[in-house]
Amino acid sequence: MRLSSHNLGHFQADSQTLDIIAGRSPHEDSCFGSRRFTKPWKLTVSETYARRGTTSDFEAWRTWVRRAEALYALVSARAGETGVGGVDWANRRLAAEERVIDFAAAASIDASQERYLRQSLGVFGGAYYTQMAELGLFTENRHGIQVATRDLGRRAAGLFADAIGPDLAKLLRQKIVDARVSVRDLDRLERIAPSQIQLESEERSFYEAILFAREQSPGQGAASRAATLSLILETARAIEEQPGPEDVRWHLFNPPQAPLPERLEAQRLNWEAYQCQDLMQVASAAMLAWAITIINADGQGQTLADIRAEVVAHLTGHDEDAFAGSWRGLRLSLDPGTFPYQAMWDDLTSARGAPADKAVSAITLMAALHQRLRTRPDLADAAARGLPGRGPARSLRTELDWLESRDTDGVVDRIADYVIDRVVRRHSWVAMQKLRRQRDYTFLFELRDGRLFFLAGYQPVATTPRLAPAIQFLEDIHLLDEDGLTAFGLDALGTSR
């Protein structure tokens, strides 16, 4: 889980979503939160490893890390926790009702074993080390082993150790060494679980300070992370309950009635641009789903000309008034301030409905997004700062630029060209790159003798900007509960303003 970014950034979406956008969300580079995700207990584990006089051999360090994570997963699963790496494996082991669980094999890197996680250095190496290093909590020593930093890292480790007490710290260390644990000991270790952070504790206060960039120099990443978390708290205050990811996304989609502080408004604009990007991604994916349906309609395959002709015929006969004019005329006919974006989003991501009918909705959504950016210079600037406008990647900007390049063309012809050039051909190109570079076969149709043949269907899906873990962070440190903002959350929000 990551919680901040310098801007919207970009990632290569998979070929099914056309690589259209999906960008990096405005909070995705770095985080440090509760015990659940960024593991302050791992700092204690690191310190313990260093003080045991253990060899500097990296293999020994990796074994230590993997055993610690496997044990933490077992403790968390026993306590009913979610959102912890390896918890699915841990739940299976607990279901077997073993009196003593030997997890040495599961923590190994032996592919023949049922491992808690496949990543070489666990979730720590695969996700969290770089973010914790950015926040000054971890660094690498000369042997390439990750160690807690002298200031913030050791402080976090000490606060966690103090919170669980010396007896439990000793038991934790011994169970990592043994790689065996009884159910009784799992119950004793429950205090290390993420939900056990005490309300009135230095540990909780420290996590809040790190999350909201009060314990380190407020670099761009830290400031972005803090702003996003403040916006989540703003959402909770507005809806008067704990928000879900969708609540946050849509709450930040429109400019607020009461002005936000400048830095929060800048981050809200980043989130609005991200949501526009994801709306465009979903609309383009709906076009792909439609094209695949056309290909699948004939067992003999379809040529590109056949697909284009079907698109023209369907749009011409579906709504003659809406699509009779130019693309420019269509977008000017829409009010981007009152357009039902969320209803369109729900429709396009639903498994119900015919792809051909959804494509019609997708076209209207694309036109509304185009007009939204044309009438909102602040939003267009945010998109320009964070989304690629040229190069191999596709984004909201690249697609709207393509549509605008000939916006006096008729809607039907422009969309027919879009389906062929920006969807069908693009899918084939991205799938070929994935096959060449990753040996991953993701083609949804294939070309044989000049005709395209169906391989698999596709359902448009939204991207996942990892807001759910961010919300869980805030709950773990008692800033949110089921009723929304807590007293601690209200104080944090006031401080962030």
N, C-alpha and C positions, 0 to 999 in steps of 0.2 A: 504494500500500500504506500502511495506517495501522496503528499498533501500540498505541494505548491509547485508553481512553475513561473518562469520568467515571462512567458506569454502563452498564447494558445498553442504554439508549436505545431508539430505535425508527426503523425506516424503513418506507415504504410498500412492501410486497411487491407483486409484479405480480399481475394479476387471476387468473392461472392458479394461484397459490398462495393465493388467497383473501384476500390482505392479512391473513392470520391472525396472523402474527407474524414472525418472521424478525428482528426487532429488530436493533439494532446490536450487534455483538459486544463483549465487555468489553475490547477492545484496539484500537478502530477509529478513534480520533481523531488520534493523532500518533505519529510515529516519526522516528528518524534512524538509519540503519543503514549497511550496507556501500555500496560504490560501485554495487552492482547496482541498488538501488532509489532511494535518496535522493540519489545523485549528489553526493558531495563534490567531484568534479571539476567540477560545475556552479558551485560556489562559485569555483573557480579560473577557470572560463570567465567568470563575472561580473566578477571582479577584473580579468581581462585586458581585457575589454570596456571597463571603466571607465578603465583606464590607457592605452588606445590613443587617448584623446581623441576617441572616437566621439561622433557626434551624440546628443542626448538624445531624438531622435525614436523613438517606441515601435515603429514599423514596422521600423526598423533593428535594434532590440533583438530583436524577434521573429524576424527573419531569422537573426540570430546564434545565438539559442537553438535554433531548428529545425535549422540546419546542424550545430550541435554535437551535438544528439541523433541526427541521422541518421548522422553519423560514428561516434558511440559505438556505435550499433546495428551498423554494419558491422564495427567492431573486435571487438565482442562475438561476433557471428555467426562471424567468421573464427576466433576463439579457441574456438568450440564452446560459448559461454555461452547460458544460457536466462534467462528472467525479466527481460529488458531490453526496454523499449518500442521497437517498430519492428523487432524482430529477425526477424519473419517476412518483412517486406519485404526486410531485409538478406540473408536467406538466398536469396531469389529472385534478387536482384541478383548475389550471388556465384555462384549456379548458372549464370548466363549467361556466366561466364568472361570478363568484360571485363578487358582489361589495365589500363585506367584507368577507374574508376567516377566518372562525373559525377553528383553527387547534388543539384545546385542545384535542379532542377525538383522532385525528390522532397521537398525541404525547403521548397518554396514553399507558399503557401496556395491555389494554382490548382487548383480542383476537377477540371479536365480532365486533370491529371497523376496518375500513380500516386504518391501521397504516402506517406511512411513512417508518418505518423499524421495523422488528420484534425483533431484538436484544434488550435485556433488557436495556443496557446503550448506545444504538445507535451504530453508527459506531465508535464513540470515545472509548467506552468500548470494542467493538468487535475487533477493529483493531489498533487504534492509541495510546492508553494510554501507553501500554508497551514500544513502540518505543520512545515516547516522554519522558518517564521516563528514559530510557536508555541514552538519550541525555541530561539529566539534566534539563528538562523543567517542568516536573511534578513529584510530589511525593504524597504519601498518608498521611493524618493526622491520628491522633489516632482514629478517628471515621470511618476510611475507605473511607473517601471522598478524591478524587483526587484534589490537589491544586497546583497552580503554585509555582515553587521553587523561593527562594529569589533573586537569581542572574539571570540566563538566562531566567527562566520562566517569571518573572516579567518584565524583560527587553523586551522580545518579546511582552508581553501584552501591555506595554507602547508604544512601537513603532507602534503597530497596532492602538491603541487608538489615538495616535497623527496623524496617517495617515488619519483617517476618521473624526477627529475633535470631540469636545465635544457635539455639538448639535446632530450629528448622533449617537454618543455613547449613549446619553440619549434616543433617539428614539428607538434604538436597545434594550436597557434594558427594556423600557416600553412595547414594543411589545412582548417580551418574557414573561413578567408578564401577559399581557392581553391574550395571545394566540389567538389574533385576529389581522388581518392586512388588510388594504385596498390596492388596486392595486396602488393607488397614493403613499402610504408609501413604497410599494415594490420598486417603481421607485426611491424614495428618498434614499433608502437603497442600491442602486446598487453599491455604492462605497465600500461596504464590499466584493463584489464578487471577486473571485480569479484573474480575468483578469485586475482588477483595481489597481494592484500594480504599483506604479509610478516608472518610469525609474530612475530618479535622486532622490533617497530617502534613508534614513537610514534603512527603513523597508526592501527594496530590498537588500541592502548590507548585512544586518544581515542574511537574509535567505540564501544568497550565502555563507556567512561565516560558517553557521551551516551545510549546505549541504556538503561543502568541508572541514569540520573538522578543521576550523580555530578558533573556539570559545570554544573548549573543549579539554581535553586531548585526543590525537589521539590514542585511543584504537584500537584494531584489527577491531571491527565492523565499527567504524567511518572511519578508513583508507580504509577498503574494499569498503564502500559506496562511498567515495570520488574518489577512483580509478575507479569504474564503471562509475560514472558520467563523469570523465575525458575521459574515453574510448568512451562514447557516443559523447562527443565533438570532439574527434579524428575522429570518423566516419563521423560526419558532415563536418569536414574539408576535409576529403578524397573524399567524394561524392559531395561536394559543394551544398548541399541542406539539409533541415531538414530531418533527417533519420526517418524511421519507425522501429518498433521492428525487422522485418526481416532483414533490412539493417544492423542493429547493430549486430545481431547474426551471419550473414554470413561474415561481415567485420572482426569480431574477431575470426572467425573460423581458419584462416590461419595465420601463423607467418608473421609479417609485413616486407616489404622490407627494410624500415629504422628502425633501432633498437629503441625500446621504453625504457624509463627509467626502471630500474629494478623492481620497485614496480608496474608499470603499466603492464609490461610484465608478472609478476606473476599473476595479476588479469586477463589479457587476456587469459593466459593458463587455468585459472579456467573456463572462459567462453567457451573456446574451448572444455574442458572436458565435460562441461554441454551440449554443442551441440552434442558431440559424444554420450552422454548418451541419449539425446532425439532422435537422429537418431536410436539408438538401440531400444528404446521404440517403435518408429513408425514401425520399421521392425518387432518386435515381435507382435505388434498389428495387422499387416498385416497377420501374421500367424494365429492369432486368427480369423480374419475375414474369412480366407480361411477354417479353420476347421469348422466354423459355416455353411459355404456354403455347405461343404461336408455333415454335419449332416442334413441340410435342403433338400438335394437332394432326400431323401427317407422318405416318410411319416411314414414308419415303424420304423424309428430311425436307429442309427448306433452304432455298438460296437467300442471299441477302436481299435480292430484289423481291422475292416472295414476302419476306418479313416486312419490308418497307411498304409494299402494296397493301398488306393487311392492316398496318398501322394507319395508313391514309384512309382506307375504307372505313375502319371503325370510327376514327375521329370525325370524318366527314358526316357519317350517319348518326353519330351519337348526340351531338348538341351543335346544330348548325349555327345558331346565333353566337354562342360563346367563342367558337373557334373559326368563325368566318373571316375575321379580320387579321391584322398583323399581330406579331408578338408584342410590339409596343402598345398597340391598342388594348390587348388583353391585360397587360400589367397596369396600364393607366385606368382601366375600368374597376380595379380592385382597391379597396381601402386597406392599406397595410396595418392601420391601427386597430381595426375591428375585425380583421380576418380571423376565422376560427382555426388557428394553428393547432391547438391542442386536439380538437376534434378530428382534424385531418391526420395528425400524428397517430391518434388512437386507431383510426380506421386503417391506415396503411400498415401498422404493425400488428393488426389483428389477423388471425388465421382465417377469419371468415370473409367471404366476398370474392367475387371473380376478379382475377388479375387485370383483365381488360377494363373493368369499371374503376378499379383502384388507380389505374394509370391515368384516367381522366382527372381524378382528384389530385394526383401527383403533379400533373401539368399546371393546374391552378395554383397549387402550393408553390411551385417553382416561380411562377409569375408574381405571387404575393411577396415572396422573399426578395425577388429582384427589385420590386417597387419599394420594399422596406429599406433596403440599403440605399436606393437612389434618393429617398426622402429623409434619410438619417445620416448626415455626415459624420456624427460622432460614432455611430455603429460601423460605418464604412471604414473609418480610420482604425478602429479596434481590429476589424477583420484584416485590414492591410498590414497592421503591425504583426499579427500573429499567424496568418495563414499564407501558404505559398501561392504566388501568383503566376509562377512559370516553372518550367522544369518538368521532370517526369511525374511528380505527384499531382493529384487532382484535389481541388478544394472548392469551397463555396465561391471563391474569387475566380478560379479558372473556368468554372461552369457558367457563372453569370457573365463573365467577359465573352465567352463563346456565344451565348444567347444574344448579347447586346451587339456583337459585331455585325449582325444582319437582322436587327430587330424590326425592320420594316417588312421582312418576309412574312408570308402567311404562317399562322400558327401551325397548321397541319403539316406543311412542308418542313418547317423548322424542327418540329418535334420528330418527324419521320427521320430526318437527318441525324437528330440527336440520338435516337434509339440505335441507329446503325453505327454511327461514328463514335459516339461517346459511351455507349453501353455495350453493344455486342462485340465490336472490335476491341474495346478496352478490356472487357473480361478476358478475351482470348490472350491479349498481350500480357496482362498481369498474371494469369494462370501459367503462361509459358515461362515468365521470369521466376515464379515460385518453383516450377518444375526444374529449371536449370540450376537455380541457386540452392534450393532446399530439398530437392528431390521429392517435393510434395505435390501430388496430383490433385488439383482443385478444379479442373474443368467441369463445367455444368453441361456443356455440349461439345461435340467434336466435329471436325471437318473431314468429310470423305467425298472425294470426287466432286468438289465444288458445292456440296450441300452440307448443311448443319444438321446433326442428329442429336436428339435429346439424350442426356445422361442422368440428370438429377434436377429436381425442382429447387426453388429457393423462396424463402419467406423473409421479407425485409425485417431487420432488427435494429434497434437503437444501439448506440455505443454505450459503454459503461464507464463513466468518469470517476468511479470509485468514491462516490459520495457516501454510500452506505457505511464503509469503514470510518470515514471522517466523522459521521454522525455518532457511530459507536464509540469513537475516541471521546467525544464530548460527553457521552453518557457515562463512560467509565470513570471520568474524572469529575462527575457530578455537576456538570454544567447544564445537562438536559435530563429530563425524565419523561414519563409518559404524558405529563401535563404540559410539557414544553420547557420553558426557561425555569431553572431553579434560581434560588437567591444567589448562588455562586455564579450562575450563568449571566444573571442580570448585572452583577458587579463586573464580570469579565467584559460584557458588552459595553458597559459604561466606560471602562478603562480604555477599550479599543477605539472608542469614538474620540 
